[in-house]
Structures are given as structure tokens and as C-alpha cells.
Amino acid sequence: MELSHGDTWRTYPKQKRKERKNLSESMFYDVKSVNRYNCLFNFLHGARGIGKSFSLKKLFVESFLKDGSQFYYLRRYREDLTKSSKGFFDSLQEQGLFEDIVFTKDGGKNGGTFYVNKEPIGFYGALTKGKGVELPKVKYINYDEYLIDKSDQYHGYLRDEVTQFLEFYESIARMRNVTVYFTSNNTDGYSPYFDYFKLKKPVKKNGIWAQNDLLYQEIKTSAEYVNAKYNTRFGSIIKGTRYGKYAVENENLHITDDFLKKKPPTAKCTFNLQIGKNICGVYFDYCKGEVFFSCNGNKNMITYTVVKADHTPNNILVRGGKCYHLAELKKAFAFNQLFFDSPKAKNLFERIEHLL
């Protein structure tokens, strides 16, 4: 068959397909576990390779073949699209699925279209591109890798990102119920989406919290998958490490109990530091020579920010460390005198520590 749209997906030797198909399907994630809740916005966090993307791509193809519905694959930055869109459906045909279909695509870092036998099945683009356009057949949106690893000092959330996403969503949905899957590895314990939608950490055994058309799932890794992963050569290397706990067992990559401590009543708020929508308080306990960083600030105290995107008429933007208060905060951190009254407070501080 002669193709008119972009690159053709490569085919795989039947022997490889057979070996891959011998893996038990039960050890991998199935998005149907959350679809039964019928929520509009679904936040899915899971270990690497557990099957989040595979399950969604399978859903997209099945839905298209059933009723012609389409999907939109979204990333934050245009630079993320080139690699992530290439070979988008490879994993499905690796498993011997949809072998009679020819998948193609066109476009590049500025976005493009996916095709099934020359018919458009979906689209891809970046949130930084701005508002979307009305796409009446789009039924699903997958915002992939929406969490940012806080160790990445070169990329951050966009200014007022949640609003930018909602603008993008509204441009496409136009009063239709378009289901969104926000997917990510468990790289961070905070994002502006958590605060904006007041998402709560799941406490039920199934790892799901659902309320008001919002769903948050921490995907529980099956024992079968853990054993299979650790029995690989790479798995044997990372077993017992923090990375292994994150990549295989879906534990948060960066959260530890170091420097977590209850703030005593003798600690008094001296100033605030705004991080995103959070007004965090910095409390000094002069009796013990300790400093506490809390998500609960004091509106009567002066508020600083070190992030230009967070600068408002109600705070003072400080750049280059020219501030006595922030210098004292940085000094307390350097001399192990800074403590955090919650994991969220610690996570927020670690996001801006390099800017102090």
C-alpha cells in the first residue's frame, strides 16, 4: 500500500510478538479500572512501564474503530513532541494487536495528525502552542507527563498553567464531555493541578479518590509485575534502591522524611514566601535556633516571591539574593536548621531553593 501521510510504523518479527504476548496481561495497568467511574478529569500516576500509555492507546484505537471517535495527545513543550509522537502505536503492534492496520502520522514539533489507514484518528500538540481549535470528533485528551520532576531546573510549569489547560480544553470540547487523562510517573508530590482542583491523596485500597467528576489514582503495582521487573538484569541492579522503589513499586521519587518536624507554638511567622498559589510562612523559633517552613503563612506579614511568574501586587519580587530575610532562610537551610511541617511544604521549598 502506498502511503501519503508521513512515516510508516515499522513492523515486528512474529517471534518477538510471540515472546511479548507470553507476558501476563494481569500484571499491567488497564484504564478500564477508572473508566467505570465515568469522571471527566482523571489523574493517573503509576510506575514506569506499568502500561498506562499502552492501555490508553488501545482504548483510542478501539474507540475509533467502533464509532470514529478521535483523541488528542498533549505535551507541555513542543520539544517533547518529536520523540513522543514517533512510533506512537508501535507498542500495540509489538503485541500483535491491530496488525491489519497501517498507522502513519504527519507533522513534527509544532503538532500534527495520526492516521489509521489514511483516516485521521487523532492529533498531537503542545500546551505552549496556546488555545486549541474545535475538534468535534475528539472524545479523549491525554496530557502525558504532566508532572514535572522537581530536580529538573530547566523546565517548569507554565505561568497560570491550569488556566491555560482549561482554555485549551474548552476550545476543543465546546460543551461536549471530552474525557481527559493526565498521566505521569510518580515523580512529584505536588503540582498546581492538585491545589486548583483540591485533589486528595487516595486512601482506599484501590488507590482511587473520586469526587465532583475528578479522579486521582495512584496505580498499585501488582506483585507479579514487581517480581517480573526485578528478575530482569536491569531490575536486579535497581532492586533495593530509591529509584527501584519509584520505577517499579510506584513510590514517590523524591519524598523522604528528612527534615520533617512539627512546628512548635514558640515559632513565630516572620515573613511569607509565595510559590505558585501557595502563601508559605517562614517561622523562627529563637529559643531553639530553628526555622520552620509551612504551607500556612500569615497574611499580616510581608510576602516575597523569587519566581517572576508568581509576582503579584501583593508580594515583592526578589532576584539575586538581595534580601535579608531570604538570606537568613538560605543560611538556615545550609546549616541544617530549616525544618518543614509537612511533605508538601518541603516539596514546595525544594522547587525554589536554587533561586534563593
Buried (B, 14 or more C-beta within 10 A) or exposed (E): EEEEBBEEBEEBEEEEBEEEEEEEEEBBBBBEBBBEEEBBBBBBBBBBBBBBBBBBBBBBBEBBEEEEBBBBBBBBBBEBBEEBBEBBBBBBBBBBBBEEBBBBBBBBBEBBBBBBEEEBBBBBBBBBBEEBEEBEBBBBBBBBBBBBBBEEEEEBBBEBBBEBBEBBBBBBBEEEEBBBBBBBBBBBBBBBBBBBBEBEEBEEEEBBBBEEBBBBBBBBBBEEBBEBBBEEEEBEEBBEEEBBBBBBBBBBBBBEEEBBEEBBEEBEBBBBBBBBEBBBBBBBBEEEEBBBBBBBBBEEBEBBBBBEEBBEEEBEEBEEEEBEBBEBBBEBBEEEBBBBBBBBBBBBBBBBBEBB
